[in-house]
């Protein structure tokens, strides 16, 4: 029975992902070619995320959205519980941002081009020097007012806990004097945990923490910034969140 449910889930979501990708490619590809900022391509990608949320019967909500100052560039630091974190963040934050993501995603037909057209930052996670160089190039070509999203744990949590944060995004924030926007995602692991192919309908909550000024930090004190950001994200973390009142 479980195997049958897995097959049904894969076929259902695969069908909608294929349909959404096929239709949107006719808009995202021209948008990528015509737009020098990638903003239009990013906005169109939200339609893909909305489609997948609807097909999954997943609802989302956001708390403290008023803490985001529109027009301000942030390094957005979020915990990472599930692939559905991406869909919730894209549709709920309401601002233009780009991802720091592994370069392997560029190889996915159409979808990979859409990510490139949106001016996301691709890195080789196996080569630290190359990754830093790619990040610097990516930051240099970002449009004014656009933020960068980082899953500071580096990968999805295997057990639902918030694990240690990697330094990359924080170093970039310090070097470029960009404020940190701490974001906590609740409930996504109940919908699709790591290594699972069976999706469960439910609700995801995105909680915005107070932005953190990075002007007083240096590379030598980066760990203090990491610890402060992680504490904010953990303070808003609810591992038992179900979306039910």
Backbone bond lengths (Angstrom), bond angles and torsions (degrees), N, CA, C in turn:
res aa  C-N    CA-C-N  psi(-1)  N-CA   C-N-CA  omega(-1)  CA-C   N-CA-C  phi
1 X - - - 1.457 - - 1.526 110.41 -
2 X 1.330 115.39 -42.50 1.462 119.63 179.95 1.522 110.78 -64.53
3 X 1.341 116.50 -38.66 1.460 120.59 179.45 1.523 110.77 -65.46
4 X 1.330 116.49 -39.51 1.461 120.70 178.42 1.528 110.79 -64.45
5 X 1.337 115.87 -42.11 1.461 121.03 178.66 1.522 110.76 -61.73
6 X 1.327 116.83 -39.97 1.455 121.79 178.70 1.529 110.95 -62.43
7 X 1.336 115.76 -44.31 1.463 120.62 -179.47 1.529 110.35 -63.78
8 X 1.326 116.85 -44.32 1.465 121.37 179.54 1.522 110.72 -61.17
9 X 1.321 116.25 -43.41 1.469 121.71 -179.30 1.524 110.96 -63.02
10 X 1.337 116.20 -45.33 1.464 120.90 -179.24 1.524 110.88 -63.72
11 X 1.330 116.15 -44.89 1.469 120.34 -178.83 1.526 110.94 -65.09
12 X 1.328 116.67 -43.70 1.465 121.70 -178.37 1.531 111.43 -62.42
13 X 1.328 116.27 -51.93 1.462 119.78 -178.35 1.526 111.27 -69.75
14 X 1.343 116.15 -35.82 1.456 119.82 177.83 1.519 111.75 -62.90
15 X 1.327 115.59 -38.44 1.465 120.79 179.11 1.523 110.34 -62.11
16 X 1.327 117.32 -50.35 1.454 120.66 -177.57 1.523 112.05 -68.86
17 X 1.336 117.16 -35.82 1.466 120.15 176.94 1.522 110.15 -63.30
18 X 1.330 116.91 -41.55 1.463 120.90 -179.84 1.528 111.28 -66.12
19 X 1.336 116.08 -43.97 1.466 120.58 -179.74 1.531 110.64 -62.77
20 X 1.336 116.02 -48.70 1.465 120.56 -178.24 1.526 110.90 -63.19
21 X 1.330 116.55 -41.88 1.464 120.84 -179.78 1.521 110.97 -65.01
22 X 1.326 116.25 -44.60 1.472 120.97 -178.27 1.528 111.17 -62.18
23 X 1.324 116.46 -45.67 1.465 119.79 -177.77 1.530 111.33 -69.10
24 X 1.327 116.20 -46.73 1.459 119.37 -174.97 1.525 113.41 -70.78
25 X 1.347 116.74 -22.06 1.467 118.29 -179.43 1.522 111.09 -61.81
26 X 1.340 117.38 -29.08 1.460 120.91 -179.82 1.531 111.71 -70.25
27 X 1.329 116.30 -16.44 1.460 120.68 178.56 1.530 111.62 -105.72
28 X 1.342 116.50 -39.52 1.461 120.43 -175.72 1.524 111.63 -70.39
29 X 1.334 117.94 -39.48 1.461 120.36 -179.51 1.533 111.23 -62.14
30 X 1.350 119.77 -49.91 1.473 118.71 175.28 1.527 112.64 -61.94
31 X 1.339 115.88 -36.99 1.471 118.83 179.35 1.517 110.66 -62.23
32 X 1.338 116.06 -39.45 1.454 119.99 178.40 1.515 112.91 -66.61
33 X 1.329 115.91 -34.55 1.454 120.36 -179.38 1.525 112.28 -76.14
34 X 1.339 116.24 -34.22 1.460 120.53 -173.52 1.526 113.45 -91.78
35 X 1.335 116.51 -26.68 1.463 119.91 -176.51 1.524 110.86 -95.38
36 X 1.318 116.83 130.75 1.464 121.05 178.61 1.525 111.70 -85.48
37 X 1.328 117.10 -11.88 1.469 120.54 -176.78 1.523 113.25 -100.78
38 X 1.331 117.09 -26.40 1.458 120.28 -174.79 1.515 112.63 84.05
39 X 1.338 117.68 -0.78 1.465 121.16 -176.93 1.525 112.35 -63.71
40 X 1.329 116.44 -41.86 1.455 119.36 -179.08 1.522 111.11 -66.50
41 X 1.316 116.85 -42.62 1.464 120.65 178.74 1.524 110.41 -61.90
42 X 1.337 116.36 -40.13 1.472 119.62 178.43 1.525 110.53 -64.39
43 X 1.324 116.87 -43.45 1.469 120.30 179.90 1.524 111.07 -62.04
44 X 1.330 116.82 -39.52 1.464 120.34 178.57 1.529 111.56 -67.16
45 X 1.333 115.98 -31.40 1.464 119.22 179.82 1.525 111.93 -64.78
46 X 1.337 116.19 -22.23 1.465 119.51 176.74 1.528 111.04 -62.48
47 X 1.342 116.70 -32.55 1.462 119.99 179.24 1.524 110.77 -63.61
48 X 1.333 116.36 -36.58 1.465 120.73 176.23 1.534 109.86 -63.51
49 X 1.328 115.63 -44.48 1.469 120.30 -179.50 1.526 111.16 -64.43
50 X 1.335 116.92 -42.88 1.469 120.23 177.66 1.528 111.17 -61.27
51 X 1.336 116.28 -40.72 1.462 120.58 179.44 1.519 111.09 -60.86
52 X 1.320 116.81 -45.14 1.470 120.51 -178.00 1.533 111.55 -69.31
53 X 1.322 117.33 -34.44 1.468 119.36 176.04 1.526 110.77 -65.35
54 X 1.327 116.32 -43.64 1.470 120.53 179.20 1.524 110.87 -64.66
55 X 1.333 116.79 -43.39 1.462 120.84 -179.77 1.524 111.57 -64.76
56 X 1.328 116.30 -25.83 1.464 121.67 -179.19 1.528 112.69 -92.51
57 X 1.337 115.86 -4.57 1.471 121.17 -176.53 1.531 110.76 58.60
58 X 1.337 113.70 43.28 1.464 120.87 -179.32 1.525 109.35 -111.22
59 X 1.322 116.77 129.80 1.460 122.88 176.76 1.530 109.41 -104.83
60 X 1.312 116.40 157.93 1.462 120.50 -179.90 1.522 110.57 -135.56
61 X 1.321 114.95 157.53 1.467 121.22 174.14 1.518 108.66 -146.51
62 X 1.324 116.64 158.93 1.456 121.29 178.62 1.520 109.49 -131.33
63 X 1.336 116.19 141.19 1.458 122.81 176.57 1.527 109.51 -116.40
64 X 1.331 115.40 142.78 1.470 122.71 175.40 1.536 112.90 65.40
65 X 1.314 116.48 32.91 1.464 119.41 -179.60 1.531 111.76 -61.96
66 X 1.337 116.69 -24.47 1.462 120.89 -178.99 1.533 112.51 -66.50
67 X 1.335 117.23 -11.26 1.462 120.20 177.87 1.528 112.47 -77.63
68 X 1.330 116.31 -11.98 1.469 120.43 177.59 1.526 109.02 -86.52
69 X 1.318 116.91 122.41 1.457 121.60 177.69 1.527 108.65 -92.79
70 X 1.312 116.45 110.87 1.462 120.23 -178.23 1.527 110.22 -63.68
71 X 1.320 115.55 140.28 1.458 120.95 -177.74 1.511 113.24 91.51
72 X 1.351 116.70 -8.37 1.460 121.56 178.15 1.522 109.65 -95.81
73 X 1.312 116.64 135.27 1.467 121.08 175.45 1.527 109.35 -84.67
74 X 1.319 115.97 133.36 1.464 121.85 178.04 1.529 110.35 -126.17
75 X 1.318 114.84 157.32 1.453 120.00 157.83 1.527 104.31 -95.97
76 X 1.313 116.78 108.61 1.460 121.41 -177.41 1.520 108.37 -86.55
77 X 1.319 116.56 119.80 1.462 121.62 179.94 1.522 108.74 -109.38
78 X 1.330 116.18 123.42 1.462 120.72 -177.61 1.527 110.75 -130.93
79 X 1.328 115.40 151.72 1.461 119.51 168.40 1.527 108.49 -72.22
80 X 1.324 116.89 167.46 1.471 120.15 -174.83 1.529 109.42 -138.42
81 X 1.341 115.37 106.34 1.460 121.67 -176.67 1.528 113.28 -107.38
82 X 1.337 116.79 -26.34 1.462 120.39 -169.62 1.523 110.24 -163.65
83 X 1.343 116.75 162.23 1.463 120.17 172.33 1.532 110.88 -60.31
84 X 1.327 116.43 -25.66 1.464 120.02 -177.98 1.525 112.57 -72.75
85 X 1.332 117.61 -11.97 1.469 120.33 172.54 1.525 109.67 -56.28
86 X 1.327 115.34 -42.05 1.461 121.24 -176.54 1.525 110.64 -60.74
87 X 1.328 116.51 -46.59 1.466 120.91 -178.45 1.524 111.04 -64.20
88 X 1.329 116.58 -41.12 1.467 120.28 -179.25 1.529 111.37 -66.98
89 X 1.311 117.14 -42.08 1.467 120.89 -177.93 1.528 111.48 -69.19
90 X 1.324 116.81 -42.10 1.464 120.47 -179.82 1.523 111.30 -61.78
91 X 1.327 116.69 -40.31 1.468 119.83 -174.61 1.520 113.88 -88.31
92 X 1.332 118.66 -19.13 1.459 119.88 -172.22 1.525 116.00 -105.07
93 X 1.318 118.98 -28.58 1.464 119.43 -174.25 1.521 112.70 -68.25
94 X 1.309 117.52 -33.26 1.464 120.26 175.61 1.513 115.16 75.23
95 X 1.337 117.87 18.22 1.459 121.23 177.77 1.524 109.19 -132.78
96 X 1.325 115.25 162.32 1.453 120.48 175.67 1.529 109.13 -78.10
97 X 1.323 116.19 127.71 1.461 119.47 173.55 1.524 109.65 -148.25
98 X 1.317 115.28 164.44 1.456 121.75 178.30 1.525 109.12 -124.78
99 X 1.303 115.74 156.68 1.461 121.20 -178.51 1.523 111.16 -97.73
100 X 1.324 116.75 147.83 1.456 121.63 162.47 1.519 105.09 -97.69
101 X 1.325 116.72 109.71 1.464 120.80 -170.89 1.529 111.23 -136.13
102 X 1.307 116.03 161.28 1.463 121.23 -177.99 1.526 110.82 -69.04
103 X 1.322 116.02 142.37 1.460 121.97 -173.33 1.529 112.97 -66.15
104 X 1.339 117.12 -19.34 1.461 120.54 -178.83 1.525 112.69 -60.03
105 X 1.342 117.03 -25.59 1.462 120.26 -179.05 1.523 112.39 -68.26
106 X 1.327 116.72 -17.61 1.458 120.33 177.41 1.530 111.84 -64.72
107 X 1.320 116.49 -21.94 1.464 121.09 -175.66 1.529 112.85 -80.00
108 X 1.335 117.48 -10.98 1.463 120.27 -179.37 1.524 108.53 -74.45
109 X 1.332 117.98 122.58 1.471 120.89 -177.69 1.537 112.01 -55.69
110 X 1.308 116.53 136.74 1.464 125.78 177.17 1.532 111.17 66.16
111 X 1.339 116.64 -56.28 1.456 121.05 -179.54 1.526 110.45 -58.92
112 X 1.340 116.10 -43.26 1.458 120.64 179.39 1.511 111.87 -62.74
113 X 1.345 116.22 -39.46 1.465 119.16 178.16 1.522 110.77 -66.54
114 X 1.339 115.63 -38.40 1.462 119.15 178.04 1.515 111.79 -59.99
115 X 1.321 116.78 -39.61 1.462 121.16 177.52 1.531 110.51 -65.36
116 X 1.334 115.59 -40.33 1.468 119.70 179.33 1.521 110.89 -68.25
117 X 1.329 116.55 -41.71 1.468 120.92 -178.99 1.517 111.58 -63.40
118 X 1.322 116.87 -27.97 1.462 121.39 179.76 1.523 112.53 -81.34
119 X 1.341 116.74 0.37 1.474 122.82 177.58 1.530 112.25 68.77
120 X 1.344 116.75 35.99 1.452 119.29 173.37 1.529 110.12 -70.99
121 X 1.333 116.20 163.88 1.466 121.88 -175.92 1.522 108.65 -104.53
122 X 1.320 116.77 116.61 1.458 121.69 -176.62 1.524 110.02 -103.43
123 X 1.324 115.65 135.12 1.464 119.55 -178.10 1.523 110.73 -131.61
124 X 1.319 114.08 155.21 1.461 121.86 173.40 1.520 107.23 -95.21
125 X 1.321 116.26 104.44 1.468 119.77 -174.00 1.523 112.76 -70.46
126 X 1.328 117.51 -12.83 1.464 120.52 -179.82 1.521 112.13 -88.28
127 X 1.335 116.81 -7.66 1.463 121.34 -176.83 1.526 108.66 -131.65
128 X 1.312 117.02 103.15 1.464 121.63 -174.88 1.522 112.31 -61.74
129 X 1.323 117.30 -45.51 1.468 120.99 -178.76 1.526 110.68 -62.41
130 X 1.316 116.07 -43.27 1.467 120.70 179.18 1.519 110.92 -65.92
131 X 1.340 116.06 -38.71 1.465 120.45 -179.93 1.525 111.18 -63.31
132 X 1.330 117.07 -42.96 1.474 121.50 179.55 1.524 110.17 -64.17
133 X 1.342 116.43 -42.27 1.463 120.72 178.93 1.530 110.98 -63.24
134 X 1.338 116.18 -41.56 1.467 120.57 179.05 1.521 111.09 -65.44
135 X 1.331 116.70 -39.03 1.462 120.48 178.85 1.522 110.72 -63.99
136 X 1.327 116.86 -42.94 1.467 120.07 180.00 1.528 111.00 -63.44
137 X 1.326 117.27 -42.31 1.462 120.29 177.61 1.527 110.45 -63.20
138 X 1.337 115.47 -41.80 1.458 119.94 -179.36 1.517 112.52 -64.06
139 X 1.322 116.92 -42.54 1.459 120.84 178.90 1.528 111.04 -64.86
140 X 1.316 115.86 -37.58 1.467 120.11 -177.50 1.520 112.70 -66.29
141 X 1.312 118.48 -24.85 1.462 119.89 -178.12 1.528 112.92 -103.21
142 X 1.322 116.35 8.72 1.463 118.98 178.19 1.529 111.03 -72.42
143 X 1.323 118.29 138.86 1.471 121.06 175.37 1.529 110.24 -67.59
144 X 1.305 116.86 157.45 1.463 122.24 178.87 1.529 110.51 -61.86
145 X 1.329 116.19 136.12 1.453 120.92 176.90 1.512 115.24 84.61
146 X 1.332 117.43 -1.64 1.463 121.12 -179.80 1.523 109.19 -90.29
147 X 1.322 116.54 138.99 1.464 122.03 -179.41 1.526 110.87 -98.93
148 X 1.323 115.52 172.30 1.463 122.11 178.48 1.522 108.65 -125.45
149 X 1.327 116.29 131.77 1.464 122.16 -179.02 1.526 110.72 -99.80
150 X 1.334 115.80 132.29 1.460 121.12 179.40 1.525 109.64 -132.08
151 X 1.326 116.24 127.67 1.460 120.60 167.55 1.524 105.90 -87.99
152 X 1.329 115.83 98.68 1.464 120.39 -168.58 1.532 113.85 -67.65
153 X 1.334 117.72 -19.30 1.462 119.47 176.75 1.530 111.37 -74.11
154 X 1.321 115.99 -16.90 1.462 120.32 177.08 1.512 114.40 90.92
155 X 1.323 117.16 -25.99 1.456 121.95 179.99 1.515 109.06 -159.60
156 X 1.337 117.21 171.56 1.460 120.46 -179.78 1.537 110.83 -67.82
157 X 1.320 114.51 142.83 1.462 120.00 179.30 1.537 110.25 -65.72
158 X 1.329 117.43 129.69 1.467 119.78 179.87 1.525 113.65 -78.63
159 X 1.344 116.87 -17.59 1.465 119.54 -173.86 1.536 113.47 -128.92
160 X 1.332 117.29 6.01 1.461 119.45 178.50 1.509 114.55 89.39
161 X 1.329 117.69 -7.86 1.463 121.01 178.20 1.531 109.74 -87.79
162 X 1.337 115.46 163.23 1.461 120.15 175.95 1.524 107.91 -94.01
163 X 1.312 116.70 115.39 1.453 121.67 -174.21 1.532 111.25 -92.03
164 X 1.327 115.70 -178.96 1.466 120.56 -176.81 1.529 111.13 -61.71
165 X 1.332 115.40 148.99 1.456 121.75 -178.78 1.525 110.94 -94.72
166 X 1.324 115.19 144.38 1.460 121.15 174.32 1.529 109.55 -86.41
167 X 1.322 116.54 158.86 1.464 121.59 -169.84 1.530 115.16 -82.99
168 X 1.343 117.81 -23.18 1.456 121.41 -168.12 1.514 116.25 -44.79
169 X 1.329 117.32 -56.53 1.460 121.26 -177.84 1.519 112.82 -63.82
170 X 1.314 116.57 -33.42 1.468 120.85 -178.15 1.531 111.16 -73.26
171 X 1.314 116.47 -38.69 1.465 120.06 177.07 1.523 109.91 -62.10
172 X 1.335 116.24 -43.12 1.470 120.62 178.38 1.523 110.68 -61.86
173 X 1.340 116.71 -40.34 1.462 120.88 -179.79 1.528 111.36 -63.95
174 X 1.329 116.26 -40.48 1.461 120.81 -179.94 1.529 110.80 -69.53
175 X 1.325 116.37 -46.11 1.467 120.48 -177.41 1.520 112.30 -63.03
176 X 1.336 116.14 -33.39 1.457 120.13 -176.11 1.531 113.04 -105.80
177 X 1.341 115.65 4.71 1.461 121.45 178.76 1.536 111.69 53.44
178 X 1.324 114.97 50.21 1.460 122.01 178.65 1.528 108.52 -107.11
179 X 1.333 119.06 130.95 1.472 119.89 179.92 1.526 112.13 -66.65
180 X 1.317 115.00 151.80 1.467 122.89 176.28 1.528 108.67 -90.52
181 X 1.328 116.54 135.65 1.460 121.03 172.29 1.528 107.62 -113.41
182 X 1.367 117.13 105.11 1.465 119.57 -179.38 1.539 110.45 -77.23
183 X 1.324 116.09 130.26 1.459 121.70 -179.07 1.529 109.29 -130.45
184 X 1.327 115.20 133.61 1.457 120.83 178.31 1.524 109.91 -115.16
185 X 1.331 115.81 131.54 1.464 121.00 176.37 1.518 108.80 -107.76
186 X 1.328 116.14 126.49 1.467 122.52 178.75 1.525 110.92 -117.44
187 X 1.322 116.06 141.74 1.463 120.84 170.89 1.511 116.54 92.98
188 X 1.324 118.09 -14.29 1.465 119.46 -174.88 1.530 112.77 -69.85
189 X 1.320 116.99 -29.32 1.466 119.40 -178.98 1.519 111.53 -68.25
190 X 1.321 117.36 -28.38 1.466 120.14 176.12 1.526 110.99 -66.80
191 X 1.316 115.33 -28.75 1.463 120.20 -177.85 1.523 111.40 -80.53
192 X 1.329 116.70 -45.83 1.469 119.93 179.04 1.524 109.51 -154.66
193 X 1.333 117.59 92.85 1.467 119.80 178.67 1.529 111.53 -72.85
194 X 1.303 115.52 165.38 1.458 121.26 178.28 1.526 110.82 -59.05
195 X 1.312 116.79 138.87 1.466 126.17 178.21 1.525 113.28 72.73
196 X 1.325 117.68 7.71 1.460 120.83 176.95 1.527 110.16 -104.82
197 X 1.333 116.44 147.46 1.458 122.06 176.83 1.523 111.41 -113.55
198 X 1.324 115.93 1.53 1.462 120.30 -179.05 1.520 109.09 -101.72
199 X 1.319 116.46 113.30 1.455 122.61 -179.05 1.528 110.23 -90.49
200 X 1.330 116.20 141.38 1.462 121.53 177.06 1.527 109.12 -118.70
201 X 1.315 118.62 131.55 1.471 120.61 176.05 1.527 110.36 -58.61
202 X 1.314 116.69 151.67 1.456 119.76 179.92 1.506 111.58 174.14
203 X 1.338 115.59 -156.71 1.455 121.23 -177.01 1.521 110.23 -133.76
204 X 1.322 115.77 142.34 1.460 122.54 178.84 1.524 109.09 -118.09
205 X 1.306 115.30 137.86 1.465 120.97 179.27 1.526 109.91 -114.50
206 X 1.325 116.13 133.40 1.458 122.62 174.79 1.525 107.94 -112.02
207 X 1.334 116.86 122.68 1.468 121.55 -177.52 1.530 109.41 -115.72
208 X 1.329 115.98 126.79 1.470 121.77 -179.51 1.524 110.11 -95.17
209 X 1.322 116.68 128.85 1.457 121.60 175.52 1.530 110.74 -94.47
210 X 1.316 116.67 171.21 1.466 120.58 178.04 1.527 110.41 -65.52
211 X 1.337 118.08 131.89 1.472 120.29 176.42 1.523 111.02 -56.68
212 X 1.320 115.75 146.60 1.467 121.74 -177.88 1.525 109.61 -114.24
213 X 1.322 116.64 119.70 1.464 122.47 178.05 1.535 109.26 -70.06
214 X 1.318 116.98 132.89 1.465 120.51 -177.59 1.527 113.13 -105.32
215 X 1.326 117.35 3.63 1.472 120.37 -173.29 1.529 113.46 -65.83
216 X 1.335 117.50 -24.11 1.466 120.13 -178.80 1.527 113.45 -91.78
217 X 1.341 116.85 2.11 1.472 120.45 -177.98 1.519 110.85 -103.54
218 X 1.321 115.26 151.70 1.460 122.43 174.98 1.525 107.92 -123.82
219 X 1.324 115.71 174.43 1.465 119.40 177.44 1.526 110.39 -59.08
220 X 1.334 116.37 -34.44 1.468 120.54 -179.32 1.528 112.14 -69.17
221 X 1.342 116.52 -25.91 1.475 119.31 -179.20 1.536 111.35 -108.53
222 X 1.315 116.52 20.01 1.467 120.95 -178.41 1.524 111.69 -59.46
223 X 1.324 117.02 -35.00 1.461 119.56 -178.06 1.527 111.18 -63.76
224 X 1.328 116.70 -32.39 1.469 119.64 177.23 1.528 110.37 -64.85
225 X 1.323 116.55 -39.61 1.462 121.18 177.53 1.523 110.95 -66.43
226 X 1.324 115.71 -40.64 1.465 120.59 177.94 1.527 110.04 -61.39
227 X 1.317 116.02 -47.31 1.473 120.74 -178.18 1.525 111.34 -63.09
228 X 1.331 116.28 -41.56 1.468 120.27 -179.71 1.526 110.76 -64.07
229 X 1.324 116.34 -44.42 1.466 120.94 -179.63 1.521 110.68 -64.14
230 X 1.314 116.33 -43.99 1.467 121.09 -178.70 1.529 111.21 -63.03
231 X 1.328 117.04 -37.95 1.465 120.64 178.45 1.531 111.31 -63.15
232 X 1.336 116.28 -40.11 1.467 120.27 178.83 1.526 110.34 -64.21
233 X 1.325 115.93 -44.83 1.466 120.31 -178.94 1.529 110.70 -64.82
234 X 1.317 117.14 -41.89 1.467 121.01 178.47 1.525 111.39 -65.94
235 X 1.333 117.21 -36.96 1.469 121.32 -179.82 1.529 111.19 -61.27
236 X 1.325 117.46 -30.29 1.465 121.52 -179.81 1.534 112.84 -96.80
237 X 1.322 115.92 4.70 1.465 120.60 -175.57 1.526 111.04 -85.58
238 X 1.318 115.76 130.47 1.463 122.12 178.30 1.528 108.56 -127.79
239 X 1.344 117.76 93.74 1.466 120.33 -177.32 1.520 113.71 -65.58
240 X 1.330 117.01 -15.32 1.469 121.35 -179.34 1.517 112.52 -99.69
241 X 1.316 117.58 8.53 1.463 121.65 -177.30 1.529 111.16 -61.27
242 X 1.340 115.04 130.50 1.469 120.74 176.75 1.528 112.13 -125.44
243 X 1.332 117.01 -12.73 1.454 120.54 -178.24 1.504 113.42 85.12
244 X 1.335 116.61 1.02 1.453 120.99 179.62 1.527 109.93 -94.79
245 X 1.293 116.57 135.46 1.465 120.54 -179.94 1.517 110.53 -84.64
